[in-house]
Amino acid sequence: MAFEADGRFSDRQSPPTPAEFKGSPGSILHTLLALVLWLGSVHFNFVVVLLSFILLPLQKALGVIGLLLIFMVIPIDERSKWGRKLSRYICKHAVGYFPVSLYVEDIKAFDPNEAYVFGYEPHSVWPIGVVALADLTGFMPLPKIKVLASTAVFYTPFMRHVWSWLGLSPATRNNFSSLLSSGCSCIIVPGGVQEAFYMERGSEIAFIQKRKGFVRIAMQMGNPLVPVFCFGQSDVYKWWKPSWKLYRDFSRAIKFAPIIFWGVLGSPLPFRNPLHVVVGRPFVVKKNPQPTVEEVDEVHAQFVEALKDLFERHKARVGCADLKLRIL
């Protein structure tokens, strides 16, 4: 059964065929190494800079900074055999740590020859549940998948290399459209990094009420939209953000919310908390090269409703019956 973009259900397809996948725990040593490689870049860069100025003469410390600047701009071979092998290693061991489970409501609704736009929520500190959808993890029956991320990622030393090999790509309008044109499915977090500004304990926040660009591109390209929600992701890190008015004004100005976060023993290693990623049924979006504001609003409203319904259908199943989702 398919959900059409005009809000009606179609009986042109057979009943849904759900499928569930779950990461298997592996060697703790390999798992820890995979997680550090995947999530430790920001902390590593901070420690390197800090120790350079504490332990080295100023000239050498500046040399270290210069080296990091070089790593920010040197070209990356996204298809590097070594890099992809490392990324496959990370995906294999990362999904077994939490562990990560993926529940697809209708696995047969996905055509390997089609490109889809996955709207993934929430962002949390890091949207790490997207690893369940990565092509190297192998859960989804789609050969080409890219995760669209903030351009800041691709100017962060070491992180830009590892995450590019993992299948991340800059979340720019041109890049988004180009990837879809090439037959590559795209995973986008509509709330983006700014969603962290609105995070609160005890409930989930989806900052998507005014985030409609991904819907417009899906309509222009004629690619199906897919709602995705990850339960448990907001609990894998402890975090703190100031409540000062200056912080709020600064965050709004830069469209980013700098927060302090930590995992096990204050490290970037996340706490072991089961992650449940649920994927709704794709709904067909009629190709419209020049959609009007009203047409975009209509399809966006349908996506938001589909995301809310997906959340409500599965929260009790994954042990979060009392959890609330706020759409901002």
Disulfide bonds with the S-S distance in Angstrom:
none
